[in-house]
Amino acid sequence: MNHFNINRRQFLQTASASLALSTFGMGGLDIIYQNQPRRVALIGTGWYGKSDLFRLIQVAPVEVVALCDVDKNLLNEAGTMVSQRQKSGKTPRLYNDYRKMLSENELDIVLIGTPDHWHALQTIDALKAGAHVYVQKPISVDVMEGEAMLAAARKYNKVVQVGTQRKSTPHLIDAKKNIVDAGLLGKISHVDMCCYFHMRANGNPPVEPVPDFLDYEMWTGPAPLRPYDGLPHIRWWRTFMEYGNGIMGDMCVHMLDTVRWMLNLGWPKRISSTGGIYVQKEGKSNIADTQSAVFEYDELNCVWQHRSWGTPANPEYPWSLTLYGEKGTLWASTMAYDFIPQNEDQKKIHKDVVYEKEKYPEDLKEERIELNAAPATRLHMLDFLAAIDKNSRPVADIEEGHISTASCILANVSMETGRPIVYDPQKRQIVGDSELNSFLQRSYRQPWEHPDPSSV
């Protein structure tokens, strides 16, 4: 098979690339890709779906052959933007129904940037169609969806990378290697995680007719059909449990996943949570504005706290994790990390996020881009492609994404029921409280059928 090499000197120009090569075990060798561009499709052409796709286009020879969205305006706009960015200059084929797209195109990779309630069905169908999948987090809205996605990935022997790109964030890679793994913290016996962003949309828009350019029936899919009260894109859908898992599923999943990666943790032994709508009661939103959760491990509690009101505990780290060790403390976020040693004679260590504005000047012209996250997403895509080439597990493999997602979902179950949760992933059951097993799988709206992990 013919291959071509990416120039090593060019690739190593950024600190992020150097860190990635070391972390991913590439050892500075040239990254090798197949000669033919991979055929790529995107389901969900909103802000973040396009952002993921554009980062992939930046780092690999791909041909975007198809796009799918239920919003014709978003879809047409995305088609034009992709034609301007990809090397061939071609406009992808445009689809309203992802199933038709999968049946009519031979695809190597499918990116999924739809709302959370669609992730499971679209991932499983893409795997069955023979594609590798990059799916955004949280991977599912209930635990059995995640179990089915994991089962499908293994059955069809495909790579599934989850968009928990903190594992590909250069300064966090550095923190893991040079602070945690180097033993500077000593024994770690407590972790705090938090989000204090005022990110909970909470208006009272009136019910209105569905616009002609939006297929609201298809947008809703297996979720409950809410009365249409405006475009659900960007923030509005996230404020309803019908489509996701609240701030717990949206933001804790990142921090818990990062902690698990840094400390090599698997499933929590027990999960408990309390919270609710304590302050912001005036709007339609039904997700918790205040929530605490404890993810228990051996001699280690990982504690989550979010508030969508008030001020953060530490204004420098409003969305972050803190590792408390016997020898020091590590504060870390998407923007920086700080190591504070217990010994005052020892040097503090600070590192900031890596930007790549000079290498990728087109980033500066992209609407709503998260410039701090773009390098991490590029490295995440490179890791995804390397796993495909090697037929290996990526850094954010579907199993890891499932553990982090399901743990957050189970925290919500604990909050709703007022009972602690012990989950057995082998039996796919909650231990010692069989009544709670009904919370592991929610009902689908007809005619959609919930995936079964034993028969995907």
VEXMI-848046 format. One record per residue (C-alpha): residue in one letter; x, y, z. Coordinates in steps of 0.05 Angstrom, whole numbers, plus 5000, padded with zeros to 4 digits. Layout:
<recs>
AXYZ
...
</recs>
This chain:
<recs>
M500050005000
N502650694982
H503651205037
F506151905044
N509552245103
I508052895137
N514453305143
R516953185214
R520153865223
Q513754215202
F509453795247
L513953905308
Q513654665303
T508454695358
A509254475430
S502554125425
A504853665369
S511253485407
L507253315469
A502352905429
L507652495395
S510752325462
T504152175495
F501251765439
G507451335434
M509451595365
G516451765390
G517652315339
L516651865278
D513252125216
I505752025219
I503451585163
Y496851625127
Q493751245071
N495051545002
Q487651624985
P483852155024
R479051855073
R471751945055
V468452335111
A461252535130
L458552975184
I451752885219
G449753535253
T452454145218
G451654645275
W457155025309
Y460954465341
G459853945287
K463054425237
S468554595286
D470553855293
L470253765217
F474554375203
R479854135252
L480053465216
I480753805149
Q486654195177
V490753585197
A489153035147
P487752905074
V480352785074
E474652875025
V468153095057
V463152735013
A456652835052
L453353275105
C446853155142
D442453625181
V434953725192
D435854485186
K436354655112
N439455335127
L444955045170
L446054485120
N446654935059
E451355415095
A455654835118
G456054565046
T458755225021
M463755285078
V466454585067
S467254704992
Q471555305009
R475854935059
Q477154255029
K482654164977
S478053894922
G473454494926
K467554024919
T460854134955
P458853504994
R452253164981
L446953445027
Y441953025066
N436153115114
D436052395138
Y442552085162
R440151385146
K439551565072
M446451875075
L449551245105
S446150795053
E448251204993
N455551335009
E461550905023
L464651255084
D471151165122
I469451645178
V463051945206
L463252535253
I457152625298
G455653315324
T448153255338
P444753365405
D445952825457
H439352455446
W441652255376
H448652015391
A447151275404
L442851115343
Q447351505295
T453751205322
I451150495319
D448250585249
A454850895224
L458750305253
K454049815219
A455250195154
G462750055160
A465250735184
H469650935241
V466351455286
Y468152095322
V462352255369
Q461452835415
K460552765489
P456552575529
I455851955486
S448851785509
V442652005548
D441851345586
V446650805608
M444050255562
E445150695501
G452450735521
E452949985532
A450049875463
M454950365431
L460750005464
A458149325442
A457349565371
A464349855367
R467249195389
K462748765346
Y464349145282
N471649255301
K471550005289
V474950585323
V470451045362
Q473651675389
V469552095439
G470252855438
T473152895508
Q479253255480
R482053455548
K486252825540
S489353155479
T490253845510
P497754005510
H498354325578
L494153785611
I498453245578
D504353605609
A500953625677
K499552885675
K506652715654
N510753205694
I506453305757
V501952705768
D505952135738
A512452435764
G509852365835
L510153095854
L503253045887
G504752415926
K498652015946
I492352345919
S486352235965
H481452785945
V479253115881
D474753715870
M471453855803
C466954445788
C463354885738
Y460755565756
F459255835687
H452556185679
M450855735621
R443655515636
A438855805584
N432455945621
G427456365581
N419956315569
P419256365494
P412256255466
V410155645426
E410355805352
P409655465284
V415555045262
P419255405205
D419355085136
F426854995136
L426854555199
D424553825204
Y422753855277
E419953155278
M426652875255
W430453345300
T426653055360
G427552335337
P427251855396
A426452405448
P419852665476
L416653165429
R416453845463
P412054405436
Y416354805388
D418455465420
G424155695375
L430355405344
P433454905392
H440555005366
I446655185407
R444255295479
W436655195481
W436354445475
R441654355529
T437054655581
F432154065578
M433153365605
E429153095546
Y435353175503
G441353115549
N443853045620
G444253765643
I450554105665
M452753455698
G452753105631
D455453695592
M461053955636
C462553445692
V463652915639
H469853295615
M472853385684
L471252695709
D474052385646
T480452795654
V481252595727
R480151865709
W485451915655
M490452275699
L489551785757
N488151155717
L481251045747
G475750595722
W468550555744
P466850905810
K465250425867
R459250845887
I455851485862
S451451965901
S448652645885
T443953185909
G441453825877
G435854125837
I433154795814
Y434555215875
V435155925847
Q433256005774
K425955795778
E422956305731
G423955975663
K422455335625
S429054995639
N428554335676
I435954195688
A439054295756
D442054985770
T445554705832
Q448454015840
S453653645880
A456052925868
V461052445898
F464451915855
E467651425904
Y474051025893
D478650665940
E481151185990
L479151735941
N472952165933
C472052555869
V467153115885
W463353525833
Q459754185844
H456154635795
R452255265802
S449555675744
W448856275789
G453256655838
T460856695836
P466056155827
A470055885887
N476456075850
P475556605795
E481856355761
Y478955655755
P471355695744
W471155035706
S476554595732
L479254005772
T483654025834
L487853435855
Y489753435929
G495953035945
E500052946008
K505853325975
G501953865939
T495854095900
L494554135825
W489454625797
A487754485724
S482954755672
T482454825597
M486455465603
A492155315650
Y494854905708
D498255095773
F502154625818
I502854865890
P507754435931
Q506654296004
N513954456017
E514855216012
D522055125990
Q519754745928
K518255135864
K511255265841
I509655065769
H504955435722
K503355275649
D498455615602
V494255355545
V497655265478
Y494955685420
E496555575346
K494256235317
E500456325274
K500455615246
Y492955625232
P491156355217
E484456135188
D482255985259
L481856735272
K476556805219
E472056235242
E465756445277
R464956225349
I471355805348
E474255625416
L481455815402
N483955485465
A480754825446
A482754805372
P489754525383
A486953985429
T481653785378
R486853755323
L491153285365
H484952885382
M483552795308
L490752575296
D490252065352
F483651825321
L486851735253
A492951385283
A488350885319
I484850745253
D491550615218
K494050165274
N487249835290
S488350045362
R484450405416
P484551165414
V486051595475
A478551735484
D476051045465
I468550925469
E469350505532
E472651075569
G467351555543
H461951075565
I464651025636
S465051785643
T458351905612
A454651355649
S457651585715
C454752275704
I448051985684
L447951555747
A449452175788
N443152485759
V439251845777
S441851895848
M439752625852
E432852455826
T431651865871
G435552075933
R439151405933
P446551225922
I448350815861
V452950215853
Y453249995781
D455849315756
P458149405684
Q458948645674
K451648495692
R449349185668
Q445349255731
I444949695793
V447249295853
G442849215914
D437149655890
S433549305833
E428049845831
L433150325802
N434649885742
S428750205706
F432850855704
L438250525662
Q434050565598
R429051095582
S423151015535
Y423851205462
R418551565422
Q415451145368
P417450895318
W424550935342
E427250315378
H432150345435
P438649965418
D439849315456
P447149205476
S446248455470
S443848485398
V446649095362
</recs>
